[in-house]
């Protein structure tokens, strides 16, 4: 699924587990639904896995808060094209844009 030096694609793995993975129909050992989600969260908490904090490079520890924003479709499509042309993720572009905006407009 990935080479030794690559980070796992957690989104792709989650999509596979939720949509494509096939379990035996009458399996008594396979968790499903909320039970499966709870077992997965418990396992990740136990092993300390998951996405790294975004502040680790700056010496900031702890969970990175998640923010959501809705964009008009044309703006979202522009963002996707821009990020693709820059070989970056849209979330990275948005983080940088917010940081630059706050630097310019903060008193």
Backbone bond lengths (Angstrom), bond angles and torsions (degrees), N, CA, C in turn:
res aa  C-N    CA-C-N  psi(-1)  N-CA   C-N-CA  omega(-1)  CA-C   N-CA-C  phi
1 X - - - 1.451 - - 1.516 110.32 -
2 X 1.328 118.52 -41.13 1.458 120.83 174.05 1.523 108.74 -144.27
3 X 1.334 114.55 158.54 1.449 117.70 178.88 1.516 108.96 -82.21
4 X 1.305 116.40 172.54 1.457 121.76 -173.80 1.523 112.88 -60.06
5 X 1.333 118.71 -33.79 1.464 121.81 -174.59 1.521 113.76 -96.45
6 X 1.321 118.99 0.83 1.456 121.60 -178.37 1.522 110.71 -95.82
7 X 1.334 115.45 147.34 1.455 120.59 171.81 1.527 107.81 -76.63
8 X 1.329 118.48 143.44 1.464 119.39 176.95 1.528 110.36 -66.46
9 X 1.314 116.62 146.73 1.462 122.30 175.74 1.523 106.94 -86.70
10 X 1.342 116.46 91.20 1.457 121.28 -173.94 1.523 112.12 -61.77
11 X 1.330 117.19 -36.13 1.460 120.05 178.43 1.512 111.64 -62.68
12 X 1.329 116.42 -44.87 1.463 120.75 179.75 1.526 110.49 -66.07
13 X 1.336 117.03 -40.94 1.460 120.14 178.58 1.528 111.39 -64.10
14 X 1.323 116.71 -41.29 1.465 120.16 179.01 1.522 110.46 -64.59
15 X 1.331 116.34 -42.55 1.468 119.62 178.90 1.525 110.55 -61.51
16 X 1.333 116.86 -43.15 1.457 120.50 177.76 1.530 110.57 -60.08
17 X 1.329 115.99 -47.09 1.463 119.83 -177.33 1.523 111.67 -64.59
18 X 1.326 117.37 -35.70 1.463 121.13 -176.82 1.518 113.33 -83.34
19 X 1.344 117.75 -28.55 1.459 119.09 -172.24 1.535 114.77 -117.33
20 X 1.322 116.72 -40.10 1.461 119.70 -168.29 1.526 114.59 -104.32
21 X 1.323 117.49 -25.54 1.458 120.21 -176.73 1.530 109.09 -64.55
22 X 1.306 116.26 132.61 1.470 121.40 -179.74 1.525 109.28 -105.92
23 X 1.320 116.03 127.48 1.456 122.19 176.78 1.523 108.88 -109.56
24 X 1.320 116.66 151.76 1.468 118.40 174.09 1.528 109.13 -57.50
25 X 1.327 116.76 138.76 1.460 122.14 -172.86 1.530 113.73 -56.31
26 X 1.323 116.95 -44.11 1.465 120.51 -176.28 1.524 112.47 -109.84
27 X 1.313 117.22 31.41 1.455 120.69 -178.07 1.530 109.88 -65.45
28 X 1.332 115.06 131.16 1.460 120.21 178.24 1.521 111.15 -93.01
29 X 1.336 118.09 -8.94 1.463 120.76 -176.28 1.518 113.07 -105.22
30 X 1.310 119.08 -13.07 1.464 121.72 -177.42 1.524 110.38 -88.54
31 X 1.335 116.75 128.98 1.457 120.83 174.91 1.526 109.09 -79.22
32 X 1.310 115.34 148.74 1.464 120.63 178.64 1.522 108.91 -136.09
33 X 1.316 116.29 157.01 1.458 122.41 173.93 1.518 113.18 59.26
34 X 1.336 116.03 -133.88 1.468 122.06 -176.95 1.527 111.67 -62.83
35 X 1.337 117.03 -33.90 1.470 120.05 178.14 1.523 110.37 -63.32
36 X 1.332 116.73 -41.33 1.469 120.62 179.38 1.527 110.53 -66.48
37 X 1.338 116.77 -41.93 1.465 120.01 179.37 1.526 110.82 -62.97
38 X 1.333 117.12 -43.56 1.471 120.83 179.62 1.526 110.96 -64.40
39 X 1.322 117.29 -40.71 1.466 120.60 179.33 1.531 110.20 -65.10
40 X 1.308 117.00 -39.70 1.466 120.86 178.48 1.514 112.03 -64.49
41 X 1.337 116.77 -45.02 1.474 120.68 178.32 1.524 110.68 -62.09
42 X 1.331 116.49 -42.47 1.465 120.78 179.41 1.530 110.92 -61.63
43 X 1.316 116.50 -42.67 1.459 120.73 179.04 1.527 110.74 -63.49
44 X 1.325 117.72 -45.96 1.463 120.66 179.39 1.519 111.68 -62.94
45 X 1.336 117.28 -39.51 1.465 120.35 177.29 1.525 110.78 -63.52
46 X 1.328 116.50 -40.07 1.456 121.46 -177.64 1.522 112.11 -65.83
47 X 1.331 116.69 -41.02 1.466 119.64 -176.19 1.521 112.37 -94.01
48 X 1.324 117.35 -4.78 1.463 119.98 179.40 1.513 112.71 71.03
49 X 1.308 116.89 25.50 1.465 120.56 -179.22 1.521 109.64 -90.84
50 X 1.280 114.34 174.21 1.450 121.02 179.74 1.508 109.61 125.98
51 X 1.271 115.77 -173.02 1.456 119.69 -178.90 1.522 109.69 -73.10
52 X 1.330 116.76 138.28 1.465 119.08 179.72 1.521 110.69 -71.54
53 X 1.321 115.62 154.59 1.458 121.09 175.85 1.520 109.16 -63.00
54 X 1.322 116.66 140.76 1.459 120.77 -179.84 1.517 112.04 -70.78
55 X 1.318 118.41 -19.84 1.453 121.41 -177.66 1.513 114.76 -91.88
56 X 1.329 118.69 2.37 1.462 121.01 -175.33 1.527 112.25 -57.40
57 X 1.322 117.74 -38.14 1.466 120.53 -178.83 1.526 111.02 -63.86
58 X 1.340 116.98 -27.10 1.462 121.35 179.72 1.522 112.28 -97.04
59 X 1.319 117.14 10.07 1.456 120.83 179.53 1.509 113.87 78.97
60 X 1.329 118.17 15.37 1.460 122.27 179.54 1.521 107.68 -97.06
61 X 1.326 116.48 127.13 1.457 119.35 -179.46 1.520 109.91 -106.11
62 X 1.298 115.27 171.43 1.458 120.90 177.94 1.516 111.68 100.26
63 X 1.311 113.34 175.06 1.454 120.86 -177.15 1.525 110.85 -70.64
64 X 1.320 115.81 141.98 1.463 120.89 175.90 1.526 108.05 -86.29
65 X 1.332 117.62 120.32 1.470 119.30 -179.64 1.529 110.55 -61.11
66 X 1.305 115.27 145.90 1.457 120.99 179.37 1.524 108.95 -103.47
67 X 1.326 116.04 133.61 1.459 122.58 175.60 1.515 107.68 -121.16
68 X 1.305 116.54 145.72 1.453 120.33 176.93 1.519 108.68 -123.75
69 X 1.312 114.75 145.01 1.455 120.38 178.35 1.519 108.30 -140.23
70 X 1.310 115.60 140.46 1.465 120.00 175.33 1.524 107.50 -96.39
71 X 1.314 115.76 137.20 1.460 121.93 -179.51 1.521 109.31 -121.07
72 X 1.341 116.57 145.59 1.470 117.82 171.23 1.530 108.50 -60.58
73 X 1.315 117.15 145.93 1.466 121.35 -175.81 1.532 112.78 -52.15
74 X 1.343 119.88 -45.95 1.477 118.24 -179.50 1.534 112.51 -60.07
75 X 1.332 117.32 -39.69 1.462 120.54 179.30 1.530 110.54 -68.07
76 X 1.328 116.69 -40.71 1.457 120.60 177.87 1.530 111.06 -62.15
77 X 1.310 116.85 -41.53 1.467 120.69 178.97 1.526 111.32 -66.68
78 X 1.347 116.41 -38.46 1.473 119.92 176.13 1.523 110.55 -62.38
79 X 1.321 116.04 -43.79 1.460 120.97 178.38 1.529 110.58 -59.51
80 X 1.326 117.03 -46.40 1.465 120.56 179.80 1.527 111.41 -60.62
81 X 1.331 117.33 -44.05 1.468 120.50 179.12 1.521 110.96 -64.13
82 X 1.337 116.31 -44.25 1.460 120.95 -179.98 1.529 110.50 -60.52
83 X 1.319 116.10 -48.70 1.467 120.42 -179.03 1.525 110.54 -61.52
84 X 1.312 116.90 -42.23 1.464 120.02 179.99 1.531 110.34 -63.46
85 X 1.314 116.94 -42.65 1.473 120.44 179.01 1.525 111.74 -64.34
86 X 1.320 117.01 -29.40 1.458 122.29 179.71 1.535 112.27 -90.07
87 X 1.336 116.08 -2.34 1.467 121.93 -176.39 1.530 110.69 56.82
88 X 1.341 114.61 45.71 1.455 121.77 -179.62 1.518 109.22 -131.95
89 X 1.307 115.68 168.66 1.455 121.07 175.50 1.524 108.62 -87.48
90 X 1.337 117.64 144.82 1.472 119.59 176.36 1.531 112.29 -55.01
91 X 1.328 118.35 -36.02 1.469 120.33 -179.60 1.525 111.02 -64.44
92 X 1.336 117.46 -36.07 1.469 120.26 177.29 1.528 110.82 -66.04
93 X 1.323 116.33 -41.17 1.474 120.99 178.78 1.524 109.50 -63.67
94 X 1.332 117.11 -43.52 1.467 120.20 -179.03 1.522 111.51 -65.43
95 X 1.348 117.75 -41.08 1.475 120.09 178.04 1.525 110.20 -59.89
96 X 1.336 116.03 -45.94 1.461 119.82 -179.67 1.528 110.91 -64.10
97 X 1.328 117.34 -40.21 1.462 121.03 -179.72 1.532 111.29 -64.02
98 X 1.319 117.25 -42.62 1.467 120.52 179.34 1.524 109.65 -65.19
99 X 1.317 116.77 -43.37 1.468 119.99 179.49 1.532 111.11 -60.90
100 X 1.336 117.11 -46.14 1.468 120.50 178.71 1.512 111.50 -63.26
101 X 1.331 117.51 -41.28 1.461 121.71 -179.86 1.531 110.00 -61.62
102 X 1.325 116.86 -46.67 1.458 120.10 -179.12 1.524 111.96 -65.65
103 X 1.328 117.56 -35.85 1.465 120.68 177.08 1.532 110.23 -61.78
104 X 1.313 116.56 -42.81 1.472 121.52 -176.29 1.527 110.92 -74.15
105 X 1.332 116.94 -39.14 1.475 120.49 -169.77 1.526 115.06 -103.28
106 X 1.322 118.34 -0.83 1.460 119.54 178.17 1.522 109.82 -83.27
107 X 1.303 115.47 144.44 1.454 120.76 -178.10 1.429 112.89 -84.73
